[in-house]
Amino acid sequence: MHRYAQKLHHLLRSLLLLSLITATSAQAAEKIDLIIDTDPGADDVVALLFALASPEELNIRALTTVAGNVRLDKTSRNARLAREWAGREEVPVYAGAPKPLMRTPIYAENIHGKEGLSGVTVHEPKKGLAEGNAVNYLIDTLKKAKPHSITIAMLGPQTNLALALIQEPEIVQGIKEVVIMGGAHFNGGNITPVAEFNLFADPQAAEVVLKSGVKLTYLPLDVTHKILTSDARLKQIAALNNHAGKIVGDILNEYVKGDMEHYGIPGGPVHDATVIAYLLKPELFTGRSVNVAIDSREGITFGQTVVDWYDGLKAPKNAFWVENGDAQGFFDLLTQRLARLK
């Protein structure tokens, strides 16, 4: 009887392990339905190539563009260039908001160059924009989506999604998660002592998204400033010897100079690309659920993300704040994906 019980125990354990493996495989195989909202921008283009090279994990429904690093016409062209360079012209690009909700527009041409893409020559892409507006696209798509099914990667100011939420608040039903490159806490800001550019460019929009109740993940300067280029990491991208690797290498070699000089750091961050790495391989990153507030009042702290890291306020946790990441793991994954492109 004892041997029979032992056999039964082993059989049940084997069945349990098999079911766990099957469930894990099914989960791993499940694609992320993704909309990428972006303001390219050098690091945005790296992020877009990274994402477009990952069709097994990311079902990219569309790219939606917003004014930010440069004017809307240029961000929209640069998004279409990234699509062309990735050989993914089937992904539609919708142009969105040309200016923030309330504040005077600002741009980052001093960092990204007048065309928004330092280090490379731009041209007019063969394929044009999709018909219609990014805000209307978001409303229509999220209204029709299965409940909590679509992830939105936000690589620039959050104006498009904010406008969509203001017009049709019920679209939150279609959103699974919003993953944002933006904000700063421990690191300090990159456009003021406390504010990061994407939040500073439209803090009112960020507040609308924050207050909508959607599941939010922030990848702030706290983590992007820990994932830095190095000679060895740039060499591993250059060693790909393909067009995508050359573009990314040329962009990064030029783009990172400003931050290296400004901060006195040995390499430069690739801010927006961390969002794609987080979606593909979240185990590369660590953080915690926190309460975040955004300062949209005029003054020295305009655009600041106020993060209750130690839970001093005992306020509801409204975002997951990523604070650390595996820099070499990030660059290995980026290089691996760029190798898939021409």
C-alpha positions as CSV (number, residue, x, y, z in Angstrom):
1,M,0.0,0.0,0.0
2,H,2.9,2.3,0.9
3,R,4.5,1.7,-2.5
4,Y,1.2,2.4,-4.3
5,A,0.9,5.7,-2.4
6,Q,4.5,6.6,-3.4
7,K,3.8,5.8,-7.1
8,L,0.6,7.9,-7.0
9,H,2.5,10.8,-5.4
10,H,5.1,10.7,-8.1
11,L,2.5,10.5,-10.8
12,L,0.6,13.5,-9.4
13,R,3.8,15.5,-9.1
14,S,4.7,14.7,-12.7
15,L,1.3,15.8,-13.9
16,L,1.5,19.0,-11.9
17,L,5.0,19.8,-13.4
18,L,3.7,19.1,-16.9
19,S,0.7,21.4,-16.4
20,L,3.0,24.2,-15.1
21,I,5.4,23.8,-18.0
22,T,2.5,23.9,-20.5
23,A,1.0,27.0,-18.9
24,T,4.4,28.7,-18.8
25,S,4.9,27.9,-22.5
26,A,1.5,29.2,-23.5
27,Q,2.1,32.4,-21.5
28,A,5.5,32.8,-23.2
29,A,4.0,32.3,-26.6
30,E,1.2,34.9,-26.1
31,K,2.0,38.0,-28.1
32,I,1.7,41.5,-26.7
33,D,-0.9,43.5,-28.6
34,L,1.0,46.8,-28.8
35,I,0.5,50.4,-29.9
36,I,3.7,52.5,-29.8
37,D,3.2,56.2,-29.2
38,T,6.4,58.1,-30.0
39,D,8.2,61.4,-30.9
40,P,11.3,60.2,-32.8
41,G,14.0,61.3,-31.7
42,A,17.2,59.3,-31.8
43,D,16.5,56.9,-28.9
44,D,12.9,56.5,-30.2
45,V,14.2,55.2,-33.6
46,V,16.5,52.7,-31.8
47,A,13.4,51.6,-29.7
48,L,11.3,51.3,-32.9
49,L,13.9,49.2,-34.7
50,F,14.2,47.0,-31.5
51,A,10.4,46.5,-31.4
52,L,9.9,46.0,-35.1
53,A,12.6,43.3,-35.1
54,S,10.6,41.4,-32.4
55,P,7.4,40.2,-34.2
56,E,7.3,36.9,-32.3
57,E,6.6,38.7,-29.0
58,L,5.1,42.0,-30.2
59,N,2.1,42.4,-32.4
60,I,2.5,46.0,-33.3
61,R,-0.9,47.4,-34.2
62,A,0.3,50.9,-35.1
63,L,2.8,53.6,-34.4
64,T,1.2,56.9,-33.3
65,T,3.3,60.1,-33.4
66,V,3.3,63.2,-31.3
67,A,5.2,66.5,-31.2
68,G,8.1,66.3,-28.7
69,N,11.7,65.9,-29.5
70,V,11.0,67.8,-32.8
71,R,7.8,69.1,-34.5
72,L,5.1,66.6,-35.5
73,D,5.9,66.6,-39.2
74,K,9.5,65.5,-38.4
75,T,8.5,62.9,-35.7
76,S,6.0,61.4,-38.2
77,R,8.7,61.2,-40.9
78,N,11.2,59.7,-38.5
79,A,8.7,57.0,-37.4
80,R,8.1,56.1,-41.0
81,L,11.9,56.0,-41.6
82,A,12.3,53.6,-38.7
83,R,9.5,51.4,-40.2
84,E,11.2,51.5,-43.6
85,W,14.6,50.6,-42.2
86,A,13.1,47.7,-40.4
87,G,11.3,46.5,-43.5
88,R,7.9,46.6,-41.7
89,E,5.9,49.0,-44.0
90,E,2.7,47.0,-43.2
91,V,2.6,48.7,-39.7
92,P,0.5,51.9,-40.1
93,V,1.8,55.3,-38.8
94,Y,-0.8,57.8,-37.6
95,A,0.1,61.4,-36.9
96,G,-1.3,62.8,-33.7
97,A,-1.1,66.0,-31.5
98,P,1.0,68.8,-32.9
99,K,1.2,70.6,-29.5
100,P,0.8,69.9,-25.7
101,L,-2.6,70.2,-24.0
102,M,-1.9,73.5,-22.4
103,R,1.7,74.6,-22.2
104,T,3.8,76.3,-24.9
105,P,5.5,73.6,-27.1
106,I,9.1,72.8,-26.4
107,Y,11.5,70.7,-28.5
108,A,14.9,68.9,-27.9
109,E,16.7,69.8,-31.1
110,N,19.8,70.6,-29.1
111,I,20.0,66.9,-28.2
112,H,18.5,65.2,-31.2
113,G,19.5,67.6,-34.0
114,K,17.3,69.8,-36.2
115,E,15.8,66.7,-38.0
116,G,15.4,64.7,-34.7
117,L,18.0,62.1,-35.8
118,S,21.6,62.9,-35.0
119,G,24.3,60.9,-36.8
120,V,22.3,59.8,-39.8
121,T,21.0,61.4,-43.0
122,V,17.2,61.5,-43.3
123,H,15.0,61.3,-46.4
124,E,11.3,61.2,-47.2
125,P,10.2,57.6,-46.8
126,K,8.4,55.8,-49.7
127,K,5.3,55.0,-47.7
128,G,3.2,57.8,-46.3
129,L,1.1,58.2,-43.2
130,A,-2.1,56.2,-42.6
131,E,-5.3,58.2,-43.1
132,G,-6.9,59.6,-40.0
133,N,-5.6,61.0,-36.8
134,A,-3.7,59.2,-34.0
135,V,-6.2,60.3,-31.3
136,N,-9.2,59.0,-33.3
137,Y,-7.2,55.8,-34.0
138,L,-6.6,55.2,-30.3
139,I,-10.3,55.9,-29.5
140,D,-11.6,53.6,-32.2
141,T,-9.2,50.8,-31.5
142,L,-9.5,50.8,-27.7
143,K,-13.3,51.0,-27.8
144,K,-13.5,47.9,-30.0
145,A,-10.7,46.0,-28.2
146,K,-11.3,43.0,-25.9
147,P,-11.3,44.1,-22.3
148,H,-7.7,44.9,-21.0
149,S,-6.0,43.5,-24.1
150,I,-3.9,46.3,-25.6
151,T,-0.6,47.6,-24.2
152,I,0.5,51.1,-25.1
153,A,4.2,52.0,-25.1
154,M,4.6,55.7,-24.6
155,L,8.0,57.0,-25.7
156,G,7.3,60.8,-25.7
157,P,4.8,63.3,-24.2
158,Q,1.5,61.6,-23.4
159,T,-0.7,64.1,-25.3
160,N,-2.3,61.6,-27.7
161,L,-3.6,59.2,-25.1
162,A,-4.6,62.1,-22.8
163,L,-6.7,63.6,-25.6
164,A,-8.3,60.2,-26.3
165,L,-9.1,59.7,-22.6
166,I,-10.6,63.2,-22.3
167,Q,-12.9,62.6,-25.3
168,E,-13.8,59.0,-24.5
169,P,-12.9,58.0,-20.9
170,E,-14.4,54.5,-21.4
171,I,-11.6,53.5,-23.7
172,V,-9.7,52.5,-20.5
173,Q,-11.6,49.2,-20.9
174,G,-9.4,48.2,-23.8
175,I,-6.1,49.0,-22.1
176,K,-4.0,46.3,-20.5
177,E,-1.1,48.4,-19.5
178,V,0.6,51.7,-20.3
179,V,4.4,51.5,-20.2
180,I,6.0,54.9,-20.1
181,M,9.5,56.2,-20.6
182,G,9.4,59.3,-18.5
183,G,9.9,60.8,-15.1
184,A,12.7,61.0,-12.6
185,H,13.1,60.6,-8.9
186,F,16.5,59.5,-7.5
187,N,18.3,60.6,-10.7
188,G,17.0,64.2,-10.9
189,G,15.7,65.7,-14.1
190,N,17.4,66.2,-17.5
191,I,15.6,69.4,-18.6
192,T,15.3,71.0,-15.1
193,P,16.9,69.9,-11.8
194,V,13.7,67.8,-11.1
195,A,11.9,67.2,-14.4
196,E,12.4,64.7,-17.2
197,F,11.8,66.0,-20.7
198,N,8.7,63.9,-21.7
199,L,6.9,64.9,-18.5
200,F,8.0,68.5,-18.7
201,A,6.8,68.7,-22.3
202,D,3.2,68.0,-21.3
203,P,2.7,67.4,-17.5
204,Q,-1.1,68.0,-17.8
205,A,-1.4,65.1,-20.3
206,A,0.6,62.8,-18.0
207,E,-1.8,63.8,-15.2
208,V,-4.8,62.8,-17.3
209,V,-3.2,59.4,-18.0
210,L,-2.2,58.9,-14.3
211,K,-5.7,59.7,-13.1
212,S,-7.5,57.5,-15.6
213,G,-6.8,54.4,-13.4
214,V,-5.1,52.4,-16.1
215,K,-2.2,50.0,-15.1
216,L,0.9,52.1,-15.4
217,T,4.6,51.2,-15.5
218,Y,7.2,54.0,-15.6
219,L,10.8,53.6,-16.8
220,P,12.3,56.8,-15.5
221,L,15.8,58.4,-15.7
222,D,16.5,56.4,-12.5
223,V,16.9,53.3,-14.6
224,T,17.8,54.6,-18.0
225,H,20.9,56.3,-16.6
226,K,22.1,52.9,-15.3
227,I,21.9,51.3,-18.8
228,L,24.7,53.1,-20.6
229,T,26.6,52.6,-23.8
230,S,30.3,51.7,-23.7
231,D,32.9,51.1,-26.3
232,A,32.5,47.4,-26.0
233,R,28.7,47.6,-26.3
234,L,28.8,49.9,-29.3
235,K,31.4,47.5,-30.9
236,Q,29.0,44.5,-30.5
237,I,26.4,46.5,-32.4
238,A,28.9,47.5,-35.1
239,A,30.0,43.9,-35.4
240,L,26.5,43.0,-36.8
241,N,27.6,44.4,-40.2
242,N,24.0,45.0,-41.3
243,H,22.2,48.2,-42.2
244,A,20.2,48.3,-39.0
245,G,23.3,47.9,-36.9
246,K,25.1,50.7,-38.8
247,I,22.1,53.1,-38.3
248,V,21.9,52.4,-34.6
249,G,25.6,52.7,-34.2
250,D,25.7,56.0,-36.1
251,I,22.8,57.4,-34.1
252,L,24.2,56.3,-30.7
253,N,27.8,57.4,-31.4
254,E,26.4,61.0,-31.9
255,Y,23.4,61.0,-29.6
256,V,25.2,59.9,-26.4
257,K,27.8,62.7,-26.5
258,G,25.6,65.3,-25.0
259,D,24.7,63.3,-21.9
260,M,28.2,62.0,-21.4
261,E,29.5,65.6,-21.4
262,H,26.6,67.0,-19.3
263,Y,26.7,64.3,-16.6
264,G,30.3,63.3,-16.8
265,I,29.4,59.7,-17.3
266,P,31.4,57.1,-19.3
267,G,28.5,56.2,-21.7
268,G,25.1,57.4,-22.7
269,P,21.5,56.2,-22.0
270,V,19.2,54.9,-24.7
271,H,16.1,56.0,-22.8
272,D,13.2,54.9,-25.0
273,A,14.6,51.5,-25.9
274,T,14.4,50.4,-22.3
275,V,10.6,50.3,-22.7
276,I,10.9,47.7,-25.5
277,A,13.4,45.7,-23.4
278,Y,11.0,45.7,-20.5
279,L,8.2,44.4,-22.7
280,L,10.3,41.7,-24.2
281,K,12.2,40.7,-21.0
282,P,10.8,42.2,-17.8
283,E,13.2,40.1,-15.7
284,L,16.0,42.4,-16.7
285,F,14.4,45.1,-14.5
286,T,13.4,45.7,-10.9
287,G,11.2,48.2,-9.2
288,R,8.2,48.6,-6.9
289,S,4.6,49.7,-6.8
290,V,4.5,53.3,-5.6
291,N,2.3,56.4,-5.4
292,V,3.2,58.9,-8.1
293,A,2.0,62.5,-8.4
294,I,2.9,65.0,-11.2
295,D,3.5,68.7,-10.6
296,S,1.7,70.6,-13.3
297,R,1.8,74.0,-11.5
298,E,4.0,76.8,-13.0
299,G,7.2,77.1,-11.1
300,I,10.6,75.5,-10.4
301,T,9.1,72.0,-9.9
302,F,6.9,72.1,-13.1
303,G,6.9,68.6,-14.6
304,Q,8.3,66.8,-11.6
305,T,7.3,63.3,-10.8
306,V,6.9,63.1,-7.0
307,V,7.4,59.4,-6.1
308,D,6.6,58.1,-2.6
309,W,9.3,55.4,-2.8
310,Y,9.3,54.6,0.9
311,D,5.5,54.8,1.3
312,G,5.6,57.6,3.7
313,L,2.1,58.9,2.7
314,K,0.4,55.5,2.7
315,A,-1.3,56.6,-0.4
316,P,-2.8,54.2,-3.0
317,K,-0.1,52.7,-5.3
318,N,-0.9,54.0,-8.8
319,A,2.2,53.0,-10.8
320,F,5.0,50.5,-11.0
321,W,8.3,52.4,-10.9
322,V,11.3,50.7,-12.4
323,E,14.5,51.6,-10.6
324,N,17.2,49.3,-11.8
325,G,18.1,47.2,-14.8
326,D,20.7,44.8,-16.2
327,A,22.7,47.0,-18.6
328,Q,24.6,44.2,-20.4
329,G,21.5,42.1,-20.6
330,F,19.8,45.1,-22.3
331,F,22.5,45.5,-24.9
332,D,22.8,41.8,-25.6
333,L,19.0,41.7,-26.2
334,L,19.1,44.8,-28.4
335,T,22.0,43.4,-30.5
336,Q,20.3,40.0,-30.8
337,R,17.2,41.7,-32.2
338,L,19.0,44.1,-34.5
339,A,20.8,41.1,-36.0
340,R,17.4,40.0,-37.4
341,L,17.1,43.1,-39.6
342,K,18.8,43.8,-42.9
